[in-house]
Amino acid sequence: MQHDSLHRFLIENTNVRGEWVHLDDTWQQLLACADYPAVVKKVLGEALAATMLLSATLKYNGTLSLQINGNAAISLLLIQATSAGTVRGLARYKAEPKSDSLQDCFGEGNLVITIEPNDGGERYQGVVGLQKASLADAIADYFEQSEQLKTRLWLAADDASSAGLLLQRLPNANSEDDDGWNRTEQLAETVTAEELLSIDAQTLLYRLFNEENVRLFDAEPLQFQCGCSQAKIEAMIQSLGQKEAEGIIAEQEEIAIDCEFCNRHYQLDSIDVKRIFTENTVEAGTTVH
């Protein structure tokens, strides 16, 4: 098994491409940040795999977010992946859902895909309603509506791993094999959650498509990484303004901030706040020769 990695593959002569992802340490590090009930954990794990599959499918240089807002047991699920192969995520819940269906988990809500380019370019956002029963079907619905691409996903998660498989019909594809998409989709439909979680990419693809010509590309490594930092926290304090920051210090004697993604605790006192705004003033008034 190749852990914490993603493989792209191409089914030759069918105009079908795909991806396989398997996350172990990445998933464990994400779980270590919060104690989730079983159903919330399962949905979060499936969302993690789905986001990495999405990240590899869409062309971007920056951050991709998969977010689901709801009014039921889970109020928010958020996974953020980067084009560098890092990911973080969290869920906020009021109670454990009765089942892992989107309706039981989120009730009425939306699935939102957002891409934030690193270069400050135009932000992209796609939104679909939670009309489908599963996350896999909701994302397929997103591709159908936003990208006009036939797409299928199979997702799985347990306490140890998060995994997924994606098939997609190539855009503007012309092929002599008119039945290629239907045939490969039906073959992939036989995959089980246990196989996704326990079998490596090469073995699984052979099991599913042994009568097809499959080209498997090299593994791409993935890892958990939170984007929080002391510098970003201090920049946020600067954005509050000196008067408001000093007001918080006067009332609470410190500014305490916890990162929900990684549980890291940041604590700033009056000396820190004075330094932040002093450095900012010096920097703003510095003349470069």
N, C-alpha and C positions, 0 to 999 in steps of 0.2 A: 504494500500500500504506500502510495506517495502522499504524505500528509501535508496539509496546509498548502495545497497547490490547485491550479486550474489547468486543464488541458483543452485546447481547441482541437476539433477534428472536422474532416470533410468527407462526406460520402460521395465518392467519385461517380460522375455520370448521372447523378440524381438531382443536382442543384439543391442539395440539402447540406447545411453546415450545422455544427453542434458544439457544445461545451460540456465538460464534466468538471465538477468542483468537489473537493473534500477538505473539511476544516476540522482540526483536532485541537492543537494548542491555542489557536486563534479563538475557537469557540470556548475553551476552558477559561481563557483569560477574560473573555467577555462575561462569562457566568460568574467569575470570581468577584465581580463588581456589585452584584445584587443577588438576593435570595428570591428566585421566582417560583411560583407554583408550577406544577407539571404542565398544564395546558399553555400557560403563558410562555414557559420555556420552549415548548415545542414550536409554537408559532414564531417566536423570536428566532429560533434556530433555522427554521425554514426561510424566514425573511433574510437572515444572514446569507444563506446559500444563494437565494434568489438575487440579492443585491450584487454579489460577486459575479454571477452569471450575466446580469444586466450590464455591470461595469465593463465586462470583457466584450460585450456585444456592441455597445454604443461608443462612438469615437469622440473622445474628449480629453482635455488636459486640465485636470483640476479635481473637483470633488463632486461625486454623485450621491444624492440622498434619496432613500426610499422612506417615505413617511406615511403612516396611516393614522388618521384622527377618527375617534369614534365617541359614541355617547353611551356605551354599554360597559362591560366588565373591564376592557382595556381602553383607556382614554387616548393613549399615544404609543406608537411604536416607531422607532427611528433608527435606521442604519445608514451610516455615512462611510462611503468607500472613496479611495483616491485612485488616480490613474497610476500611482506608484505601487499599487498592490497592498495598501494598508486599509484597515477597516476598524470601526468602532460602532457600538450600538447600545440601545436601552429600550425599556418598555415601562410605562406607567400604568398601573392597574388599580382598580377598586376592589375587585374580588376575583376569584378563579372562575373563568368561563365554564359553562356546562359542557361545551364541546369545543373543538378547534375550528368550527365553521366561522367564516368571517362575520356572519350575523350574530352568533352567540358571543364572539369576542369583541366586536366593535359596534354592533348595531348599525345605525345610520352613520355613514361617514364617507371619506374619500381616500383613495390611494394617490399619492402625489410623488412624482419623479422630478427631481430638481438637479440641474447641472450648473455648477458655479465654476467658470473658467479661471485658471490661475492668472491669466494675463489681463484680467479686468474686462474681458469681452462680454458680450451679451449673455445674460442669464437665461437658461431654458427651463421651462416647467410644463409638465404634462399631468393632467388630472383625469382620473376615471372614478366613477361611483363604485361602491362595493355591491355590485349586482350579482356577482358570482359567489359560489359557496366556499371556494378555496383560494388561497393566495396565488397558487400556480395559475389558476384560471383567470384571476383578476389581472395578472401581469400579461397573460396571453391576450386578454381583452385590451390592455393598454397598447400593445404592439399592433393589434388589429386597427384600433382607432387612430393612434398617433403616427405609426410608421407604415401602416398598410402592409404588414408582413405577417404571414402565417407563422405562428410560434407556439410551441408547446413546452411546458416545464413539468418536471417531476422532482419533488422536494421531500427531504426527510431530515429528521433530527431526533437525537436521543441525548442521554446525559453525557455521552462521550464525544459525539461527532455531529457535524452538520454537513449535509451533502445535497447535490442536485445535478440534474441532467437537463439540458436545453437542446431542442431541435428548432431550426428555423429555415424556412424556404428562402433561398437567395433572391434578392430583389431583381426585378427585370430579367429573370432567368428564362432561358430557352433551352430545352432539353429534349432529346429523342425519347427519353424515358418519362412519358406523361404520367405514369403511375408512381413515380419515385417518391413524391411527398407522402401520398396515402400509404404506400407500402412501409416506408421507414417509420412513419408515425404509428402504424399498427404494431410494428415490431417493438418500438420503444414502449408502447402501452403495456407490455408484459413485464416491465421492470418492477421490482418490489422495493419497498423502503429498506428492507434488510440488505438487499443487494447494493443499493446506493451507499449504505453506511459501511459495508464490510468488504467490498470487492474493488480492486484497483481499476483504473481507467481501461487499460488494455484488455484485461479479462472481461470486464463488463461489456465493452463494445464488441468483443468477439462473440460473447453470449447472445447479444441482441442482433448483431448484423453480420454473422459469419458468412452469409451468402453475398454480402456486398463488399465493394472495394473501399475500405476505410483508410484514410490518411490521418494518422495521429501526430499532432505537433508536440514539441517539447513542453514540459511542464513549466508553468509560471508560478513562482513562489508568492504566497500571501501571508500576511501577518497582522496581528492586532496592534494598533498603535493609536493612542489618544492624541488629539491635536492641542490639548491644553498645555500651557507653559507659564512660567513666572512673567515672562515678557508680555504675553497676551493679557494676563490678569492686570498687570500694571498699565497697559494701554487702555483697558476697560475702565480702570480707576481714573485715568486722565480724561476719558470721555465723559465721566460724571461731572467733572469740574471740581476745582479745589474747594470751593465753599461747601458743596454737598458732601465731598469726601471727609472734610474736617468735621462736618456736622455729625456724620456717622461715628467718627472717632470719639467726639465729645459725648455722644449718647451711649455707645457700646464699648468704648475704649479700644476697639479693634475693628477691622473689616475682615470678616471670615467668609470665605467662598469655597464651596465644595463642587468638584466636577462630577456630574452625574454619570459620565461615561466611564470614568476610571476610579472614582472615589478618592482622588487626590485632594488633600486639604490645603488651602492657601490661607495664610494669616498675615495681615499687615497691621502694624501699629502706627502711632503718630510719627515716629522717626521715618518709617517707610514712606508714608504719605508726603511728608516734607521733602524727602529725597526725590520722589517721583516728580513733584511739581517744580522743585528747584532745578533738577536736570532738564526738565522740559523748557523752563524759562531760559536757561543758559544756552540750550541747543537752538532755541528759536532766535536768540540774539547774537549767535556766533557768526562771525564773518570769516569766510574761507578765503585765504590768500593763495 
